[in-house]
């Protein structure tokens, strides 16, 4: 098993059936960063939030 496969497996275990809660945490973290940076990095933060949420949402549907 490669290092990345191991990380993906651990992420799946941690997220389990809590994908909505994890997505909420991603949103809150991004909002916190926007607040602390005065929105200077808003575009980048939004992109990371979207990618992370899509990844979390796709974990249950990923093919090996």
Phi, psi and omega in degrees: 000133180281166179302316181292324177296322178296316179296316180298318179297319179292323177297317179298319178297316182293321183285317179045233179266020184251032184301320181295320179294321179294318178298321176297320177295322177298317180296315180296320179297317178296319178296322178298315179297316178301318180296315184287334180260004182066024178078007182297333182248022188304317181297316179293317180297316179299320179296318178292319177301315182296313181297317181295318179295320177295321178297312180299317180295331182271353183300322180285347184245007184290147175257142182292000000 
